[in-house]
């Protein structure tokens, strides 16, 4: 009969064999206490602090790092989340951070400079002639720092208020984008050859937010990406990563607080669309300028760390995080 052998084989495979000689000692299967010291060591190495707190009822120290100092959280221009979904940044005042943590190569600053204390050239670029001139100017550089200002902390709901660019420390450009989508699309079209240039490296702080905003406008970046937030994660996995905190720690500089532009959180808080041109130019251009300077600081520190998992063909590939910001 056709299929008879297969049917017998199937029955044999599905039959539980009950006469296999198996030794069973009930005591060996009783739940015993965890080896807490071994778990603490593993959790510390893998930085599983939340899991350690839940299972062991105590904090664990990251391997190779000092115990938490209790410093205040940095003031952030926007909420950000790290690789593991933890919100970073806060509303407290930014404080200079001493370079005393293990593996920390940051300089130490007793005071922080502000925009009025440093030479800078920030310009608002308006009108298609000026925009085309900027595109031509930027096209001669291999690395361009890029940032967006938007109307919403959710990149999927945000409207693009403008873009900032920097290619030299102390210099940056702000390109406003009007609420009228047709006008904004015309501006973006002028930058399209630059965005599609595969030879460019685009630098940003938590770039994925900006890339997602731009994607809703039909723009995709074809070049390489360098994210200073992820770069700092490689340099110091246990550190704080808002742009304001990184700026204070590595540059000795305090950026303009966002509440000076749109007010404090609450029902009366405005959006970046409400900010006058001069103020938003300084704020947005400063973002790009500071991020560019952070990249210059982080590049040799990355090379020193030699984290091979973040490198491809000798080039840094620091990308793939998400930013909630305005």
Secondary structure, 3 states (H helix, E strand, C coil): CCCHHHHHHHHHHHCCCCCCCCCCCHHHHCCCCCCHHHHHHHHHHHCCHHHHHHHHCCCCCCCCCCCCCCCCCCECCCCEECCCCCEECECCCCCCCCCCCCCCCCCCCCCCECHHHCCCEEEECCCHHHHHHHHHHHCCCCEEEEEEEECCCCCCCCCEEEEEEEEECCEEEEEECCCCHHHHHHHHHHHHHHHCCCCCEEEECCHHHHHHHHHCCCCCCCCEEEEHHHHHHHHCCCCCCCHHHHHHHHHCECCCCCHHHHCCCCCCCCCHHHCCHHHHHHHHHHHHHHHHHHHHHHHHHHHHHCCHHHEECCEECECCCCECCC
